[in-house]
Amino acid sequence: MSRQSGKKKKFLPSTDYSHLKPHRNTGEILEAKRLKPEHARQLQIALNHGTEHIAGYFSWAENAKSWDTKRCLFWIRQINREKLPSEHYAFFLGKELVGIGSLRPHGNIRSVQMAYWVSKKYIQQGIGKSIAKTMEDLAIKYRPYQYIFIDHDSSNRSSGKIPQNLGYRFVGTFDSDIHANKESGLWYSWVKENPRYSECENERMCEIHFAILWCEMMLETQPEIYEEEYIQTHREAIKAFQMERENVRTMKSIELEFPLDGTSG
């Protein structure tokens, strides 16, 4: 671990809440905690307030209002078995759980999507936007992903406002199977790109840069696994990125000297 001394941590930060203001009704700052079995009781209380506002879009929530602590514990353990890129966070105002935010796979290995819901007691109080912003920061600032998506059913207007307010770019629509009773099957997709990929000039550079960032994340978060499985890949990826960057520069020089229109400098 001596190789990390003096280096700024990229993937194990203190969560940044500087964009959040104290909640107007409680005066508390929204706090994210990795979802754990010990949160089962707080989850039960949040669900007991009612789940009809999310049951239309989360099929698991249809009967969740009546869940006891044991059933909440089972649910937490079940989703926590999912492997990266899946991550789940509970959001608290003081000791009260007010929502859940998640990162999940989204096709390409360099992409993730976020999902979130807010306790019925705290809907229409800006909590959803704050959760979404925090999950975005996790994916873009503290994880290696190039793209983060927000997908929502076209009938879910409240969810549709959040990506617009956070500056996401509308990608388009897609059809999906219907799993919950309010879903229409037509979904909207929004995306934001990680600025750490701005130096990548082609697809191969993006792929290699992702590999480098992933290895750096493993070095900080799971150093034992890094030493066993990633250290050689890390070294090779750094060399490959440098070589690809030189190849791009060489090609640009050739294009300037021998332009396609037949003219030359």
Buried (B, 14 or more C-beta within 10 A) or exposed (E): EEEEEEEEEBBEEEEEBEEBEEBEEBEBBBBBBEBEEEBBEBBBBBBBBBBEBBBBBBEBBBEBBEBEEEBBBEBBEEBBEEEEBBBBBBBBBEEBBBBBBBBBBBEEBBBBBBBBBBBBBBBEBBBBBBBBBBBBBBBBBBBBBBBBBBBBBEBBEEBBEBBEEBEBEEBEEEEEEEEBEBBEEEBBBBBBBBEBBEEBBEEBBBBBBBBBBBBBBBBBBEBEEBEEEBBEBBEBBBEBBEEBBEBBEEEEEEEEEEEEEEEEE
